[in-house]
Every structure is written in structure tokens, then in C-alpha cells.
Amino acid sequence: MNLNLIAVLGGGQMGSGIAQVFAQSGFKTVIYDLATSALEASRKGISKNLDRAVEKGRLSAEDREAVLARLTWTSNLADLAESDLVVEAIIEKLETKFQTWKQVDELCRPTTIFASNTSSLPITQLAGGVSHPERFIGMHFMNPVPVMQLVEIIRGYMTSDAVYQATFDLAKTLNKVPVTVEDSAGFISNRILMPMINEAIFCLHEGIATKDDIDTVMKLGMNHPMGPLTLADFIGLDTCLFIMEVLYRDFADSKYRPCPLLRKMVQAGQLGRKTGAGFYTYETAAKAVAAK
Ligand code: NAD
């Protein structure tokens, strides 16, 4: 596969991370976002990550410059026209993704591969909106992308073997570990992770233990690097709720019922780190402080 230009749709936390990883692997990469503030934050965020890598001796100053030189940021969709691969990481809303893919489909060459980083939406359904569904695939990166090794490669019903193999091999080129998953709600990662988080929220909701103790059980008892409530704050409670709703709807099984406390916190705008408060409160985006 000849990849002269990679386009990343969405310059939020995932899109920026994905673009950084592509650029660090030698690919010319353009990041597209509607919001210029998101593009500015993306540029600053990637620069800061690279600065930190230089400080820690993991990247030379020359390589930092080379990585930045491979990146461009744009709010003009036409700049994506020549891309060979488009990786979409815009907000998790079916209609918005559909609309954006339609525009990209009209713009790009018929040979361009389309990959979605969706956490929960069916790849087959997203692929149904473009003219070459055999070129559409799921590439589900983990957060933070430059750090986490896993990429779930999700084959839609129409995804061709060639596109699947090329995407799987590409993930390895990015120094990631790809895992193949059939198109099913939550894939593997969120089908297992989200019900665990939801159950932790039920434990809190039912007064079984304090939030700190629930997190401590999973950290010290199961050797998880962070407790499920801390992790939920990190992911965003709105995202957790959205994924639980997808699981509940798609499997029509009551075991995926979102916890009422999760729903209530989302209604109250307590979304976790990004709003400064969730199960814990946060002084800054980077530093968590347990609310006592
Ligand atoms: P985010 O809110 O940080 O970023 C989303 C970006 O999309 C924003 O910058 C927004 O301006 C932009 N956007 C919205 N509508 C757009 C449009 N029509 N055209 C162009 N840009 C648009 O969200 P995120 O956490 O980066 O998540 C992005 C995607 O990645 C979602 O599909 C999410 O489910 C998935 N994902 C998230 C995580 C996670 O832990 N956050 C992990 C894996 C996958």
C-alpha cells in the first residue's frame, strides 16, 4: 500500500494522538477539524508531547522537527483530497460521522481507504454511507494513542480481505499490536471494559462501598493500574453512558442496563476530567484530586 498522505478527521484527544503516531512513523499527515480552537490545541498538544520525549531522551531534537514538518492542520476539507488513507476520530455521533464521511467520499479518490476510530458504532453501518464499503474498516486506537499499544482492527461486513490485511500490517508499521475483531457492539475492548465500569458505578449507587474503596479493590486486588471509577472519569462519563446504551440496545440484554447514577451524573454535566468533576474532582486537566 502506497501511503503518501494520511488524513485524520478530528483534532481532539484521539485524532491528535493518531496523527502524532503516524507522523512519528514517517507518514505525511494532515489533521482536519471544524473547530480552529481544536486545531490550535492539537498543535500545542503534539508539540508538548514531542518536547517531553526530547527531554526524556526518547527523541532527538532533529527528529522532533522532522515529525512536526510532516504534520499540517486544516479546517478546509479540500486539503484531504489527495489522501490515501483517512482515519476518522470525530465525535461519537452517528449522524455527524455519516455526514462527514459522505463529504470525504465525494472528495477522495475511489482507491482511498477509510478507517473509523469509533468506540461503539457498527462499522458495517458507517460503511453503508460511502460508495466503496469494501474499502471501509475500523481502526480502534486506545487512549492515549502514543502510549497504548493496542489497535482493534474491525472488519465490516463488506470490508475486503486486501483492505483488512493492509490495515492490519499498517498497525504493525505504527509499532502497535493489532487484534482482529468482527463487527459487534463494543468490539472486544468496550464489551468487557464498560460493563465492568458500569458495575463499579452500581456498587457506588447501592452504597456497597466508597468510591475510593471500589477503586482500591480493583487496583490492589486485581492489579489494575487505575480503579474503574478513576478510569471512567478519564474516558468521560458521557462516552461511558453512550457505549453502555449501544450495548444495551444492540444485544437487547438487561445485563447491559446503564446504572441510573451514571445517567444522572451525565445529565448534571459531571463528565469526569474534561469538566473538572466526575467521581473525583480535578484541579487541572492533568492532576486528579480525590474529592473527600
Ligand atoms: P474529542 O471530543 O476529544 O474530539 C472530537 C473532535 O471532533 C473535536 O475536536 C471536534 O471539534 C471534532 N469534530 C466534531 N464534529 C466534527 C466534524 N463534523 N468535522 C470535523 N471535526 C469534527 O473526542 P475523542 O475522545 O478524540 O473521540 C473521537 C472519536 O474517538 C470518537 O469516535 C470516540 O468514540 C473515539 N474513541 C475515543 C476514545 C477515548 O478514550 N476518548 C478511545 C477510543 C476511541
Boltz pocket constraint, residues with backbone or C-beta under 6 A from the ligand:
constraints:
  - pocket:
      binder: B
      contacts: [[A, 9], [A, 10], [A, 11], [A, 12], [A, 13], [A, 14], [A, 15], [A, 32], [A, 33], [A, 34], [A, 35], [A, 38], [A, 88], [A, 89], [A, 90], [A, 91], [A, 92], [A, 96], [A, 100], [A, 117], [A, 118], [A, 119], [A, 120], [A, 140], [A, 141], [A, 142], [A, 143], [A, 234], [A, 235], [A, 239]]
      max_distance: 6.0
